[in-house]
């Protein structure tokens, strides 16, 4: 199980990379991260930059 550190304006998250189902453009240049079995997280960065973090893990 690989954890990935994702930054947010309201706090930071550690997510399990294999539990990420989708990425979508959010509000104010942020990205929505769909987590299996949970509500989406709003994190900083573009979908491409978040995908790079997930792929690097």
PQR file with spaces between the fields and no chain letter, atoms N, CA, C, O and H, PARSE charges and radii, in Angstrom:
ATOM       1  N    UNK     1       0.850   -1.160    0.000 -0.4000 1.5000
ATOM       2  CA   UNK     1       0.000    0.000    0.000 -0.0000 2.0000
ATOM       3  C    UNK     1       0.903    1.231    0.000  0.5500 1.7000
ATOM       4  O    UNK     1       1.713    1.418    0.907 -0.5500 1.4000
ATOM       5  N    UNK     2       0.754    2.066   -1.025 -0.4000 1.5000
ATOM       6  CA   UNK     2       1.572    3.273   -1.160 -0.0000 2.0000
ATOM       7  C    UNK     2       0.728    4.500   -0.879  0.5500 1.7000
ATOM       8  O    UNK     2      -0.319    4.705   -1.495 -0.5500 1.4000
ATOM       9  H    UNK     2       0.095    1.914   -1.762  0.4000 1.0000
ATOM      10  N    UNK     3       1.195    5.318    0.062 -0.4000 1.5000
ATOM      11  CA   UNK     3       0.535    6.574    0.387 -0.0000 2.0000
ATOM      12  C    UNK     3       1.160    7.702   -0.416  0.5500 1.7000
ATOM      13  O    UNK     3       2.368    7.716   -0.652 -0.5500 1.4000
ATOM      14  H    UNK     3       2.045    5.152    0.562  0.4000 1.0000
ATOM      15  N    UNK     4       0.324    8.650   -0.834 -0.4000 1.5000
ATOM      16  CA   UNK     4       0.776    9.820   -1.571 -0.0000 2.0000
ATOM      17  C    UNK     4       0.326   11.055   -0.799  0.5500 1.7000
ATOM      18  O    UNK     4      -0.819   11.137   -0.356 -0.5500 1.4000
ATOM      19  H    UNK     4      -0.657    8.639   -0.642  0.4000 1.0000
ATOM      20  N    UNK     5       1.230   12.008   -0.642 -0.4000 1.5000
ATOM      21  CA   UNK     5       0.936   13.259    0.057 -0.0000 2.0000
ATOM      22  C    UNK     5       0.351   14.247   -0.951  0.5500 1.7000
ATOM      23  O    UNK     5       1.011   14.598   -1.929 -0.5500 1.4000
ATOM      24  H    UNK     5       2.161   11.941   -1.001  0.4000 1.0000
ATOM      25  N    UNK     6      -0.890   14.699   -0.715 -0.4000 1.5000
ATOM      26  CA   UNK     6      -1.550   15.690   -1.564 -0.0000 2.0000
ATOM      27  C    UNK     6      -1.868   16.917   -0.721  0.5500 1.7000
ATOM      28  O    UNK     6      -2.449   16.811    0.359 -0.5500 1.4000
ATOM      29  H    UNK     6      -1.425   14.414    0.080  0.4000 1.0000
ATOM      30  N    UNK     7      -1.478   18.088   -1.233 -0.4000 1.5000
ATOM      31  CA   UNK     7      -1.702   19.330   -0.510 -0.0000 2.0000
ATOM      32  C    UNK     7      -3.073   19.909   -0.839  0.5500 1.7000
ATOM      33  O    UNK     7      -3.586   19.757   -1.947 -0.5500 1.4000
ATOM      34  H    UNK     7      -1.006   18.174   -2.111  0.4000 1.0000
ATOM      35  N    UNK     8      -3.648   20.577    0.156 -0.4000 1.5000
ATOM      36  CA   UNK     8      -4.932   21.235    0.002 -0.0000 2.0000
ATOM      37  C    UNK     8      -4.850   22.593    0.679  0.5500 1.7000
ATOM      38  O    UNK     8      -4.005   22.799    1.551 -0.5500 1.4000
ATOM      39  H    UNK     8      -3.231   20.701    1.057  0.4000 1.0000
ATOM      40  N    UNK     9      -5.697   23.501    0.298 -0.4000 1.5000
ATOM      41  CA   UNK     9      -5.716   24.824    0.939 -0.0000 2.0000
ATOM      42  C    UNK     9      -6.255   24.744    2.361  0.5500 1.7000
ATOM      43  O    UNK     9      -5.954   25.606    3.187 -0.5500 1.4000
ATOM      44  H    UNK     9      -6.383   23.333   -0.410  0.4000 1.0000
ATOM      45  N    UNK    10      -7.045   23.722    2.650 -0.4000 1.5000
ATOM      46  CA   UNK    10      -7.622   23.574    3.982 -0.0000 2.0000
ATOM      47  C    UNK    10      -6.875   22.596    4.863  0.5500 1.7000
ATOM      48  O    UNK    10      -7.248   22.417    6.022 -0.5500 1.4000
ATOM      49  H    UNK    10      -7.290   23.022    1.979  0.4000 1.0000
ATOM      50  N    UNK    11      -5.840   21.960    4.358 -0.4000 1.5000
ATOM      51  CA   UNK    11      -5.082   20.949    5.090 -0.0000 2.0000
ATOM      52  C    UNK    11      -4.501   19.969    4.101  0.5500 1.7000
ATOM      53  O    UNK    11      -4.810   20.043    2.912 -0.5500 1.4000
ATOM      54  H    UNK    11      -5.537   22.106    3.417  0.4000 1.0000
ATOM      55  N    UNK    12      -3.683   19.069    4.546 -0.4000 1.5000
ATOM      56  CA   UNK    12      -3.029   18.127    3.652 -0.0000 2.0000
ATOM      57  C    UNK    12      -3.596   16.725    3.859  0.5500 1.7000
ATOM      58  O    UNK    12      -4.119   16.403    4.926 -0.5500 1.4000
ATOM      59  H    UNK    12      -3.432   19.009    5.512  0.4000 1.0000
ATOM      60  N    UNK    13      -3.484   15.897    2.821 -0.4000 1.5000
ATOM      61  CA   UNK    13      -4.013   14.536    2.854 -0.0000 2.0000
ATOM      62  C    UNK    13      -2.911   13.536    2.538  0.5500 1.7000
ATOM      63  O    UNK    13      -1.980   13.834    1.790 -0.5500 1.4000
ATOM      64  H    UNK    13      -3.059   16.158    1.954  0.4000 1.0000
ATOM      65  N    UNK    14      -3.026   12.366    3.107 -0.4000 1.5000
ATOM      66  CA   UNK    14      -2.247   11.200    2.713 -0.0000 2.0000
ATOM      67  C    UNK    14      -3.276   10.205    2.174  0.5500 1.7000
ATOM      68  O    UNK    14      -4.133    9.731    2.919 -0.5500 1.4000
ATOM      69  H    UNK    14      -3.782   12.124    3.715  0.4000 1.0000
ATOM      70  N    UNK    15      -3.191    9.895    0.897 -0.4000 1.5000
ATOM      71  CA   UNK    15      -4.158    8.985    0.286 -0.0000 2.0000
ATOM      72  C    UNK    15      -3.445    7.739   -0.239  0.5500 1.7000
ATOM      73  O    UNK    15      -2.270    7.790   -0.602 -0.5500 1.4000
ATOM      74  H    UNK    15      -2.495   10.280    0.292  0.4000 1.0000
ATOM      75  N    UNK    16      -4.162    6.637   -0.274 -0.4000 1.5000
ATOM      76  CA   UNK    16      -3.634    5.410   -0.857 -0.0000 2.0000
ATOM      77  C    UNK    16      -3.803    5.529   -2.365  0.5500 1.7000
ATOM      78  O    UNK    16      -4.922    5.657   -2.861 -0.5500 1.4000
ATOM      79  H    UNK    16      -5.117    6.596    0.021  0.4000 1.0000
ATOM      80  N    UNK    17      -2.691    5.487   -3.091 -0.4000 1.5000
ATOM      81  CA   UNK    17      -2.704    5.732   -4.534 -0.0000 2.0000
ATOM      82  C    UNK    17      -3.653    4.784   -5.268  0.5500 1.7000
ATOM      83  O    UNK    17      -4.315    5.203   -6.218 -0.5500 1.4000
ATOM      84  H    UNK    17      -1.781    5.383   -2.688  0.4000 1.0000
ATOM      85  N    UNK    18      -3.734    3.539   -4.859 -0.4000 1.5000
ATOM      86  CA   UNK    18      -4.585    2.574   -5.562 -0.0000 2.0000
ATOM      87  C    UNK    18      -6.076    2.806   -5.313  0.5500 1.7000
ATOM      88  O    UNK    18      -6.910    2.197   -5.983 -0.5500 1.4000
ATOM      89  H    UNK    18      -3.197    3.199   -4.087  0.4000 1.0000
ATOM      90  N    UNK    19      -6.426    3.678   -4.359 -0.4000 1.5000
ATOM      91  CA   UNK    19      -7.833    3.982   -4.086 -0.0000 2.0000
ATOM      92  C    UNK    19      -8.350    5.187   -4.864  0.5500 1.7000
ATOM      93  O    UNK    19      -9.520    5.545   -4.731 -0.5500 1.4000
ATOM      94  H    UNK    19      -5.749    4.173   -3.815  0.4000 1.0000
ATOM      95  N    UNK    20      -7.507    5.813   -5.668 -0.4000 1.5000
ATOM      96  CA   UNK    20      -7.933    6.963   -6.462 -0.0000 2.0000
ATOM      97  C    UNK    20      -8.607    6.443   -7.729  0.5500 1.7000
ATOM      98  O    UNK    20      -8.018    5.677   -8.492 -0.5500 1.4000
ATOM      99  H    UNK    20      -6.557    5.522   -5.777  0.4000 1.0000
ATOM     100  N    UNK    21      -9.858    6.876   -7.941 -0.4000 1.5000
ATOM     101  CA   UNK    21     -10.637    6.399   -9.083 -0.0000 2.0000
ATOM     102  C    UNK    21     -10.611    7.372  -10.254  0.5500 1.7000
ATOM     103  O    UNK    21     -10.618    6.943  -11.408 -0.5500 1.4000
ATOM     104  H    UNK    21     -10.336    7.498   -7.321  0.4000 1.0000
ATOM     105  N    UNK    22     -10.581    8.690   -9.978 -0.4000 1.5000
ATOM     106  CA   UNK    22     -10.634    9.678  -11.048 -0.0000 2.0000
ATOM     107  C    UNK    22     -10.094   11.014  -10.576  0.5500 1.7000
ATOM     108  O    UNK    22      -9.991   11.277   -9.378 -0.5500 1.4000
ATOM     109  H    UNK    22     -10.575    9.039   -9.041  0.4000 1.0000
ATOM     110  N    UNK    23      -9.749   11.856  -11.548 -0.4000 1.5000
ATOM     111  CA   UNK    23      -9.325   13.233  -11.312 -0.0000 2.0000
ATOM     112  C    UNK    23     -10.172   14.138  -12.193  0.5500 1.7000
ATOM     113  O    UNK    23     -10.470   13.800  -13.339 -0.5500 1.4000
ATOM     114  H    UNK    23      -9.832   11.642  -12.522  0.4000 1.0000
ATOM     115  N    UNK    24     -10.561   15.292  -11.651 -0.4000 1.5000
ATOM     116  CA   UNK    24     -11.380   16.232  -12.416 -0.0000 2.0000
ATOM     117  C    UNK    24     -10.985   17.657  -12.034  0.5500 1.7000
ATOM     118  O    UNK    24     -10.612   17.917  -10.890 -0.5500 1.4000
ATOM     119  H    UNK    24     -10.319   15.566  -10.720  0.4000 1.0000
ATOM     120  N    UNK    25     -11.065   18.561  -12.977 -0.4000 1.5000
ATOM     121  CA   UNK    25     -10.772   19.965  -12.692 -0.0000 2.0000
ATOM     122  C    UNK    25     -11.792   20.482  -11.694  0.5500 1.7000
ATOM     123  O    UNK    25     -12.998   20.323  -11.881 -0.5500 1.4000
ATOM     124  H    UNK    25     -11.368   18.350  -13.906  0.4000 1.0000
ATOM     125  N    UNK    26     -11.293   21.107  -10.627 -0.4000 1.5000
ATOM     126  CA   UNK    26     -12.155   21.677   -9.597 -0.0000 2.0000
ATOM     127  C    UNK    26     -12.219   23.184   -9.724  0.5500 1.7000
ATOM     128  O    UNK    26     -11.934   23.745  -10.783 -0.5500 1.4000
ATOM     129  H    UNK    26     -10.313   21.236  -10.476  0.4000 1.0000
ATOM     130  N    UNK    27     -12.593   23.830   -8.639 -0.4000 1.5000
ATOM     131  CA   UNK    27     -12.725   25.285   -8.650 -0.0000 2.0000
ATOM     132  C    UNK    27     -11.395   25.958   -8.327  0.5500 1.7000
ATOM     133  O    UNK    27     -10.559   25.391   -7.622 -0.5500 1.4000
ATOM     134  H    UNK    27     -12.824   23.374   -7.779  0.4000 1.0000
ATOM     135  N    UNK    28     -11.205   27.160   -8.842 -0.4000 1.5000
ATOM     136  CA   UNK    28     -10.037   27.999   -8.549 -0.0000 2.0000
ATOM     137  C    UNK    28      -8.709   27.301   -8.829  0.5500 1.7000
ATOM     138  O    UNK    28      -7.775   27.414   -8.036 -0.5500 1.4000
ATOM     139  H    UNK    28     -11.884   27.620   -9.415  0.4000 1.0000
ATOM     140  N    UNK    29      -8.616   26.587   -9.938 -0.4000 1.5000
ATOM     141  CA   UNK    29      -7.363   25.946  -10.315 -0.0000 2.0000
ATOM     142  C    UNK    29      -6.980   24.751   -9.479  0.5500 1.7000
ATOM     143  O    UNK    29      -5.818   24.345   -9.472 -0.5500 1.4000
ATOM     144  H    UNK    29      -9.375   26.495  -10.582  0.4000 1.0000
ATOM     145  N    UNK    30      -7.942   24.179   -8.771 -0.4000 1.5000
ATOM     146  CA   UNK    30      -7.685   23.009   -7.949 -0.0000 2.0000
ATOM     147  C    UNK    30      -8.195   21.753   -8.665  0.5500 1.7000
ATOM     148  O    UNK    30      -8.801   21.840   -9.733 -0.5500 1.4000
ATOM     149  H    UNK    30      -8.886   24.509   -8.776  0.4000 1.0000
ATOM     150  N    UNK    31      -7.943   20.600   -8.068 -0.4000 1.5000
ATOM     151  CA   UNK    31      -8.334   19.324   -8.653 -0.0000 2.0000
ATOM     152  C    UNK    31      -9.187   18.535   -7.671  0.5500 1.7000
ATOM     153  O    UNK    31      -8.880   18.466   -6.481 -0.5500 1.4000
ATOM     154  H    UNK    31      -7.451   20.530   -7.201  0.4000 1.0000
ATOM     155  N    UNK    32     -10.257   17.941   -8.179 -0.4000 1.5000
ATOM     156  CA   UNK    32     -11.058   17.011   -7.389 -0.0000 2.0000
ATOM     157  C    UNK    32     -10.487   15.616   -7.589  0.5500 1.7000
ATOM     158  O    UNK    32     -10.266   15.184   -8.720 -0.5500 1.4000
ATOM     159  H    UNK    32     -10.506   17.996   -9.146  0.4000 1.0000
ATOM     160  N    UNK    33     -10.249   14.915   -6.485 -0.4000 1.5000
ATOM     161  CA   UNK    33      -9.697   13.558   -6.518 -0.0000 2.0000
ATOM     162  C    UNK    33     -10.779   12.617   -6.018  0.5500 1.7000
ATOM     163  O    UNK    33     -11.186   12.693   -4.859 -0.5500 1.4000
ATOM     164  H    UNK    33     -10.429   15.266   -5.566  0.4000 1.0000
ATOM     165  N    UNK    34     -11.246   11.730   -6.887 -0.4000 1.5000
ATOM     166  CA   UNK    34     -12.262   10.747   -6.512 -0.0000 2.0000
ATOM     167  C    UNK    34     -11.623    9.563   -5.815  0.5500 1.7000
ATOM     168  O    UNK    34     -10.743    8.900   -6.364 -0.5500 1.4000
ATOM     169  H    UNK    34     -10.916   11.668   -7.829  0.4000 1.0000
ATOM     170  N    UNK    35     -12.080    9.306   -4.592 -0.4000 1.5000
ATOM     171  CA   UNK    35     -11.570    8.203   -3.787 -0.0000 2.0000
ATOM     172  C    UNK    35     -12.637    7.115   -3.731  0.5500 1.7000
ATOM     173  O    UNK    35     -13.802    7.410   -3.463 -0.5500 1.4000
ATOM     174  H    UNK    35     -12.794    9.845   -4.146  0.4000 1.0000
ATOM     175  N    UNK    36     -12.260    5.873   -3.976 -0.4000 1.5000
ATOM     176  CA   UNK    36     -13.200    4.750   -3.910 -0.0000 2.0000
ATOM     177  C    UNK    36     -13.799    4.670   -2.509  0.5500 1.7000
ATOM     178  O    UNK    36     -13.071    4.599   -1.518 -0.5500 1.4000
ATOM     179  H    UNK    36     -11.313    5.633   -4.193  0.4000 1.0000
ATOM     180  N    UNK    37     -15.127    4.682   -2.433 -0.4000 1.5000
ATOM     181  CA   UNK    37     -15.831    4.543   -1.165 -0.0000 2.0000
ATOM     182  C    UNK    37     -15.837    5.784   -0.298  0.5500 1.7000
ATOM     183  O    UNK    37     -16.100    5.697    0.902 -0.5500 1.4000
ATOM     184  H    UNK    37     -15.718    4.740   -3.237  0.4000 1.0000
ATOM     185  N    UNK    38     -15.549    6.951   -0.889 -0.4000 1.5000
ATOM     186  CA   UNK    38     -15.484    8.179   -0.100 -0.0000 2.0000
ATOM     187  C    UNK    38     -15.908    9.364   -0.956  0.5500 1.7000
ATOM     188  O    UNK    38     -16.142    9.233   -2.157 -0.5500 1.4000
ATOM     189  H    UNK    38     -15.335    7.022   -1.864  0.4000 1.0000
ATOM     190  N    UNK    39     -16.002   10.516   -0.317 -0.4000 1.5000
ATOM     191  CA   UNK    39     -16.282   11.763   -1.015 -0.0000 2.0000
ATOM     192  C    UNK    39     -15.018   12.258   -1.703  0.5500 1.7000
ATOM     193  O    UNK    39     -13.918   11.959   -1.238 -0.5500 1.4000
ATOM     194  H    UNK    39     -15.813   10.623    0.659  0.4000 1.0000
ATOM     195  N    UNK    40     -15.142   13.011   -2.807 -0.4000 1.5000
ATOM     196  CA   UNK    40     -13.960   13.547   -3.480 -0.0000 2.0000
ATOM     197  C    UNK    40     -13.219   14.553   -2.595  0.5500 1.7000
ATOM     198  O    UNK    40     -13.820   15.237   -1.767 -0.5500 1.4000
ATOM     199  H    UNK    40     -16.036   13.254   -3.184  0.4000 1.0000
ATOM     200  N    UNK    41     -11.912   14.624   -2.791 -0.4000 1.5000
ATOM     201  CA   UNK    41     -11.072   15.582   -2.088 -0.0000 2.0000
ATOM     202  C    UNK    41     -10.724   16.715   -3.043  0.5500 1.7000
ATOM     203  O    UNK    41     -10.479   16.477   -4.226 -0.5500 1.4000
ATOM     204  H    UNK    41     -11.424   14.068   -3.464  0.4000 1.0000
ATOM     205  N    UNK    42     -10.701   17.941   -2.541 -0.4000 1.5000
ATOM     206  CA   UNK    42     -10.290   19.090   -3.325 -0.0000 2.0000
ATOM     207  C    UNK    42      -8.851   19.414   -2.949  0.5500 1.7000
ATOM     208  O    UNK    42      -8.584   19.803   -1.812 -0.5500 1.4000
ATOM     209  H    UNK    42     -10.900   18.135   -1.580  0.4000 1.0000
ATOM     210  N    UNK    43      -7.921   19.258   -3.888 -0.4000 1.5000
ATOM     211  CA   UNK    43      -6.505   19.460   -3.611 -0.0000 2.0000
ATOM     212  C    UNK    43      -5.938   20.502   -4.568  0.5500 1.7000
ATOM     213  O    UNK    43      -6.529   20.789   -5.610 -0.5500 1.4000
ATOM     214  H    UNK    43      -8.138   18.941   -4.811  0.4000 1.0000
ATOM     215  N    UNK    44      -4.790   21.064   -4.208 -0.4000 1.5000
ATOM     216  CA   UNK    44      -4.153   22.070   -5.051 -0.0000 2.0000
ATOM     217  C    UNK    44      -3.446   21.404   -6.217  0.5500 1.7000
ATOM     218  O    UNK    44      -3.041   20.244   -6.139 -0.5500 1.4000
ATOM     219  H    UNK    44      -4.310   20.832   -3.362  0.4000 1.0000
ATOM     220  N    UNK    45      -3.306   22.159   -7.302 -0.4000 1.5000
ATOM     221  CA   UNK    45      -2.613   21.664   -8.483 -0.0000 2.0000
ATOM     222  C    UNK    45      -3.565   21.252   -9.581  0.5500 1.7000
ATOM     223  O    UNK    45      -4.772   21.126   -9.378 -0.5500 1.4000
ATOM     224  H    UNK    45      -3.635   23.101   -7.365  0.4000 1.0000
ATOM     225  N    UNK    46      -2.989   21.047  -10.746 -0.4000 1.5000
ATOM     226  CA   UNK    46      -3.761   20.626  -11.913 -0.0000 2.0000
ATOM     227  C    UNK    46      -3.948   19.110  -11.877  0.5500 1.7000
ATOM     228  O    UNK    46      -3.220   18.419  -11.164 -0.5500 1.4000
ATOM     229  H    UNK    46      -2.008   21.149  -10.910  0.4000 1.0000
ATOM     230  N    UNK    47      -4.908   18.585  -12.630 -0.4000 1.5000
ATOM     231  CA   UNK    47      -5.043   17.132  -12.703 -0.0000 2.0000
ATOM     232  C    UNK    47      -3.756   16.456  -13.179  0.5500 1.7000
ATOM     233  O    UNK    47      -3.430   15.357  -12.731 -0.5500 1.4000
ATOM     234  H    UNK    47      -5.499   19.146  -13.210  0.4000 1.0000
ATOM     235  N    UNK    48      -3.030   17.105  -14.079 -0.4000 1.5000
ATOM     236  CA   UNK    48      -1.787   16.535  -14.580 -0.0000 2.0000
ATOM     237  C    UNK    48      -0.735   16.433  -13.475  0.5500 1.7000
ATOM     238  O    UNK    48      -0.045   15.419  -13.372 -0.5500 1.4000
ATOM     239  H    UNK    48      -3.295   17.998  -14.443  0.4000 1.0000
ATOM     240  N    UNK    49      -0.605   17.483  -12.642 -0.4000 1.5000
ATOM     241  CA   UNK    49       0.407   17.447  -11.578 -0.0000 2.0000
ATOM     242  C    UNK    49       0.038   16.441  -10.500  0.5500 1.7000
ATOM     243  O    UNK    49       0.914   15.791   -9.929 -0.5500 1.4000
ATOM     244  H    UNK    49      -1.166   18.307  -12.726  0.4000 1.0000
ATOM     245  N    UNK    50      -1.255   16.308  -10.217 -0.4000 1.5000
ATOM     246  CA   UNK    50      -1.698   15.316   -9.239 -0.0000 2.0000
ATOM     247  C    UNK    50      -1.464   13.898   -9.796  0.5500 1.7000
ATOM     248  O    UNK    50      -1.042   13.001   -9.066 -0.5500 1.4000
ATOM     249  H    UNK    50      -1.967   16.836  -10.681  0.4000 1.0000
ATOM     250  N    UNK    51      -1.741   13.710  -11.083 -0.4000 1.5000
ATOM     251  CA   UNK    51      -1.514   12.408  -11.712 -0.0000 2.0000
ATOM     252  C    UNK    51      -0.030   12.036  -11.668  0.5500 1.7000
ATOM     253  O    UNK    51       0.306   10.866  -11.482 -0.5500 1.4000
ATOM     254  H    UNK    51      -2.084   14.439  -11.677  0.4000 1.0000
ATOM     255  N    UNK    52       0.847   13.005  -11.835 -0.4000 1.5000
ATOM     256  CA   UNK    52       2.294   12.732  -11.743 -0.0000 2.0000
ATOM     257  C    UNK    52       2.664   12.240  -10.358  0.5500 1.7000
ATOM     258  O    UNK    52       3.448   11.301  -10.226 -0.5500 1.4000
ATOM     259  H    UNK    52       0.574   13.955  -11.986  0.4000 1.0000
ATOM     260  N    UNK    53       2.110   12.863   -9.317 -0.4000 1.5000
ATOM     261  CA   UNK    53       2.387   12.428   -7.944 -0.0000 2.0000
ATOM     262  C    UNK    53       1.904   10.990   -7.723  0.5500 1.7000
ATOM     263  O    UNK    53       2.590   10.178   -7.102 -0.5500 1.4000
ATOM     264  H    UNK    53       1.473   13.626   -9.425  0.4000 1.0000
ATOM     265  N    UNK    54       0.721   10.699   -8.242 -0.4000 1.5000
ATOM     266  CA   UNK    54       0.156    9.365   -8.063 -0.0000 2.0000
ATOM     267  C    UNK    54       0.968    8.320   -8.831  0.5500 1.7000
ATOM     268  O    UNK    54       1.200    7.221   -8.327 -0.5500 1.4000
ATOM     269  H    UNK    54       0.164   11.359   -8.747  0.4000 1.0000
ATOM     270  N    UNK    55       1.396    8.657  -10.036 -0.4000 1.5000
ATOM     271  CA   UNK    55       2.149    7.716  -10.853 -0.0000 2.0000
ATOM     272  C    UNK    55       3.553    7.474  -10.313  0.5500 1.7000
ATOM     273  O    UNK    55       4.125    6.403  -10.515 -0.5500 1.4000
ATOM     274  H    UNK    55       1.207    9.550  -10.445  0.4000 1.0000
ATOM     275  N    UNK    56       4.103    8.464   -9.632 -0.4000 1.5000
ATOM     276  CA   UNK    56       5.460    8.333   -9.084 -0.0000 2.0000
ATOM     277  C    UNK    56       5.516    7.423   -7.857  0.5500 1.7000
ATOM     278  O    UNK    56       6.593    6.984   -7.452 -0.5500 1.4000
ATOM     279  H    UNK    56       3.639    9.335   -9.468  0.4000 1.0000
ATOM     280  N    UNK    57       4.374    7.149   -7.280 -0.4000 1.5000
ATOM     281  CA   UNK    57       4.368    6.320   -6.062 -0.0000 2.0000
ATOM     282  C    UNK    57       4.440    4.848   -6.372  0.5500 1.7000
ATOM     283  O    UNK    57       4.444    4.024   -5.457 -0.5500 1.4000
ATOM     284  H    UNK    57       3.500    7.506   -7.609  0.4000 1.0000
